[in-house]
Amino acid sequence: MNRATCMNATRMVVLSALTAGNSPAFATNGAYLTGNGPAAAGMGGVSIALPQDATAAADNPAGMAEVGSRLDLYGVLISTESNSSFGSSANKFFSRVNVPAPGMGVNYQLTPQWTVGVSVTGAGLASHYNTPVVSIPGTGPAKAAYTLVNTAPTVTYKPLPNLSLGASVVIGVEQFRANGLLAPTPDGALVPLSSHGNAYSVGLGGAFGVMWKPVSIVTLGASYFTKMNFSKLSGYDQDLLANSGGRLNTPSRYGVGVALQPLPALTLGIDYMRIEWSKAAGFDDPASFNWHDQNVVRFGAAYAINDRWTVRAGYSMANSFLDSGHTLANFYAPGINDRAVTGGATYSIDRSNQVSIALEYDIPRTIVGTGPSTGTNIHTNFQVYTLGYTHKF
């Protein structure tokens, strides 16, 4: 890379860890996993009108009215492999990371009309390119890591037997770390930017949902999640995240869903969700990330083979939040995949206990940088593995 290209690249790399901070490598939905919980994850994320476990509040708080008293525990392994170039197609980098993330849900049926519960959903992201982005003394390997955990205490009420209303308070905790970044000095020289280590932030938001079953084989659902405003990430608010006041906010989102049961053993579902990235601090700067709002469509099917086994399949697709002119600012978080194929199964050990698995394969994608991002190209492979346990009581 020549010096001018290097300067332009590193100015944007100072911001690129911000993108890693809100995990764009999470499948088709930016910072959000394709599905929450193993059942939804096996059906392409379908959940707004089809709650299947006590993580339902992560997609529609009203869904907790339909899952009964239960405990769900699960773990997710997010596996990413990226082949990227930085500033020049000849300046190549490779990253392979496996990020574990926990999740759980518990729900209690107080009366036929009321439930209380909590959904805890997690996500994680890391990139590790092993070597510095440019050869400047004192520069460490380019890498970043982020963890987000949302806890949603939820209450539901049924004013009618076929109508459910739900509301959640959503409490978020972020952990962020970035290393191996550079910054330009006033005279144009490049110097290593110190890492501030692990920084933590807390955010607060809310969610509301409704589900209605007009006839026995049709369920309709709708939900809205407010934007979550997070506190400052100490240290990073002075450099990497200065443009967003040191904050990584998650966006508002809303969606609708339909679930059909044309046969006793067969359930079909479809969701539409809108994620407003362009209004979330840390993503709305057209000079750097310029993230676009996403329209997400998810399809899924579940079939009960017998009393023991249920199998699932699904597909999720979305428009890209990232355009080719901004690959440079997203180099540290190469999550460009926008299509996912999923499958899964549940085995009922007995009437009270189940185990579930889900597999997600994101169709590989390449974005070739243009304009100020010319020479920064991103190619990513992405898979998600989910294993869960359920106890009904």
SVG drawing of the C-alpha trace seen along z (x, -y; Angstrom):
<svg xmlns="http://www.w3.org/2000/svg" viewBox="-62 -18 71 59">
<polyline fill="none" stroke="black" stroke-width="0.4" points="0.0,0.0 1.2,-3.5 1.3,-6.0 -1.9,-7.9 -3.9,-4.7 -2.5,-3.6 -3.5,-6.9 -7.1,-6.7 -7.4,-3.1 -6.1,-3.6 -8.4,-6.6 -11.3,-4.3 -9.7,-1.4 -9.8,-3.6 -13.6,-3.3 -13.7,0.2 -13.6,1.8 -16.9,0.0 -18.5,2.1 -17.0,5.2 -18.5,3.9 -22.1,4.4 -21.4,7.7 -22.3,7.5 -21.1,11.0 -24.3,12.4 -25.8,14.0 -28.4,12.1 -29.6,9.7 -26.6,7.5 -26.0,7.6 -28.8,10.1 -28.7,13.9 -30.9,15.4 -32.9,17.2 -33.2,17.0 -33.4,20.5 -32.9,23.8 -36.5,24.2 -36.6,20.8 -33.0,21.2 -33.9,24.4 -36.8,22.6 -34.8,19.7 -35.6,17.5 -39.4,17.7 -40.9,16.7 -43.1,13.6 -46.3,15.6 -44.8,19.0 -43.4,19.1 -41.8,22.5 -39.9,21.9 -39.2,19.4 -36.8,17.3 -39.9,16.1 -39.7,12.7 -36.6,12.0 -38.8,11.8 -42.3,11.1 -43.1,10.7 -46.7,11.9 -45.3,15.3 -44.6,16.1 -48.3,16.4 -48.3,19.5 -45.4,21.6 -46.5,22.5 -44.3,23.1 -40.9,24.2 -37.1,23.7 -35.0,23.6 -31.2,23.6 -29.1,23.4 -25.7,22.6 -24.6,21.3 -21.3,21.7 -20.8,19.0 -18.1,20.0 -16.7,17.5 -14.0,17.7 -13.0,14.6 -10.6,14.0 -10.1,10.2 -7.8,7.6 -7.1,4.3 -6.3,1.2 -5.0,3.3 -6.1,6.6 -2.5,7.8 -2.6,7.0 -4.4,10.2 -5.6,11.3 -7.3,14.4 -9.4,14.8 -11.0,17.9 -12.9,17.6 -15.3,19.6 -17.5,17.6 -19.6,19.3 -22.8,17.5 -25.3,18.6 -29.0,18.3 -31.9,19.2 -35.5,18.6 -37.8,19.3 -41.6,18.8 -44.3,19.3 -48.1,19.6 -49.5,17.6 -53.2,18.0 -54.8,18.8 -54.6,15.1 -51.2,14.1 -47.6,15.2 -44.3,13.9 -40.9,14.9 -37.4,13.9 -35.7,14.4 -31.9,14.1 -30.3,14.1 -26.6,13.6 -24.4,13.0 -20.7,12.7 -18.3,11.7 -14.5,11.8 -12.0,11.2 -8.4,12.1 -6.3,11.5 -3.1,12.7 -0.9,9.9 -0.9,6.1 -2.8,4.4 0.3,2.4 4.0,2.7 4.5,0.0 6.7,0.7 4.6,1.3 1.4,2.3 -0.1,5.5 -2.2,8.1 -5.5,6.8 -8.3,8.2 -11.6,7.2 -14.1,8.9 -17.6,8.1 -20.3,9.8 -23.9,8.7 -26.3,10.2 -30.0,9.0 -32.2,9.9 -35.9,9.4 -38.2,9.7 -41.6,10.2 -45.3,10.1 -48.2,11.3 -52.0,11.0 -54.8,12.6 -57.9,10.4 -59.5,13.1 -58.6,16.8 -57.4,16.1 -55.6,12.8 -52.3,12.3 -50.5,9.1 -46.9,8.9 -44.4,6.3 -40.7,6.6 -38.1,4.4 -34.9,5.2 -31.6,4.8 -28.4,5.1 -24.8,5.6 -21.9,5.1 -18.3,6.1 -15.9,4.7 -12.2,4.9 -10.1,3.8 -6.4,4.3 -3.9,3.5 -5.4,0.3 -3.6,-2.8 -4.4,-6.5 -3.0,-9.4 -1.2,-12.2 -1.7,-15.9 1.5,-15.8 0.2,-12.7 2.3,-10.0 0.7,-6.8 1.0,-5.6 -0.3,-2.5 -3.4,-3.2 -3.4,-1.7 -6.1,0.8 -8.2,-0.1 -8.7,3.6 -12.1,4.9 -14.7,2.2 -18.3,2.7 -21.5,0.9 -25.2,1.2 -28.2,0.3 -32.0,0.2 -34.9,0.6 -38.4,2.0 -40.5,4.3 -44.2,4.8 -46.1,7.5 -49.5,9.0 -50.6,12.4 -54.1,13.2 -55.6,16.5 -58.6,15.6 -59.2,19.3 -57.7,22.5 -55.1,23.0 -53.9,19.4 -51.9,17.3 -50.9,13.6 -48.2,11.8 -46.6,8.3 -43.9,6.8 -41.9,3.7 -38.5,3.2 -37.3,-0.2 -33.8,-1.5 -31.4,-0.6 -29.2,-3.5 -26.0,-2.2 -23.6,-3.9 -20.1,-4.9 -17.4,-2.3 -14.6,-3.6 -11.5,-4.6 -12.9,-3.9 -15.1,-7.0 -11.9,-9.1 -10.8,-7.6 -12.5,-4.7 -16.0,-5.6 -15.6,-9.4 -18.0,-10.1 -20.8,-8.2 -20.1,-9.6 -18.5,-6.4 -21.7,-4.4 -22.7,-1.4 -26.5,-1.6 -28.7,1.2 -31.5,0.2 -35.2,0.2 -36.9,3.0 -40.4,4.2 -42.1,7.1 -45.1,9.1 -45.6,12.8 -48.0,15.5 -48.1,19.2 -50.3,21.8 -51.1,25.4 -52.7,26.9 -52.2,30.4 -52.0,31.6 -48.3,32.5 -47.2,29.6 -46.6,26.0 -45.6,23.3 -44.4,19.8 -43.2,16.6 -41.9,13.4 -41.1,9.9 -38.8,7.7 -37.5,4.2 -34.2,3.2 -33.4,-0.6 -29.6,-0.6 -29.5,-4.1 -30.9,-5.5 -28.5,-3.8 -25.4,-5.7 -22.3,-4.1 -23.8,-3.0 -25.5,-6.1 -22.3,-8.1 -22.3,-8.3 -18.6,-9.2 -17.7,-5.8 -20.1,-2.9 -23.3,-4.2 -25.3,-1.2 -28.6,-0.7 -31.9,0.3 -32.7,4.0 -35.8,5.8 -35.6,9.4 -37.9,12.1 -37.8,15.6 -39.6,18.8 -39.8,22.0 -41.5,25.4 -41.8,27.9 -43.1,31.5 -43.9,33.8 -42.8,37.2 -44.2,38.8 -44.6,38.1 -40.8,38.1 -39.3,36.4 -40.0,33.0 -37.9,31.8 -37.5,28.3 -36.2,26.4 -36.0,22.7 -34.6,19.9 -33.7,16.3 -32.9,13.5 -32.3,9.7 -31.0,6.8 -27.4,6.0 -26.7,3.4 -23.3,2.7 -22.5,1.2 -19.3,1.7 -18.2,-1.9 -17.8,-1.1 -16.0,2.2 -12.9,0.4 -14.8,-0.7 -16.1,2.8 -12.9,4.7 -12.7,5.8 -16.2,7.3 -16.6,9.1 -20.2,10.2 -21.6,9.6 -23.7,12.8 -27.4,12.1 -28.8,15.5 -29.1,18.4 -30.4,22.0 -31.3,23.7 -32.4,27.1 -33.0,28.6 -34.7,31.3 -36.2,31.8 -36.3,35.2 -38.7,35.6 -37.1,37.7 -40.4,37.8 -43.4,35.4 -41.2,33.0 -37.8,33.0 -36.5,32.3 -33.2,31.8 -33.0,29.7 -30.3,28.9 -30.2,26.4 -27.7,25.9 -27.3,22.7 -25.3,22.4 -25.0,18.9 -24.4,18.8 -20.8,17.4 -20.6,13.9 -18.0,11.5 -18.1,7.7 -15.5,5.9 -14.7,2.5 -15.3,-0.6 -14.6,-4.3 -12.8,-5.0 -12.9,-1.3 -11.2,-0.2 -8.8,2.6 -10.6,3.7 -12.5,6.8 -14.4,9.1 -15.3,12.8 -16.9,14.6 -18.1,18.2 -20.4,18.4 -22.1,21.2 -24.0,21.4 -24.5,24.5 -27.2,24.5 -27.8,27.1 -30.6,26.8 -32.4,28.5 -36.0,27.9 -37.7,28.8 -41.5,28.3 -43.0,28.0"/>
</svg>
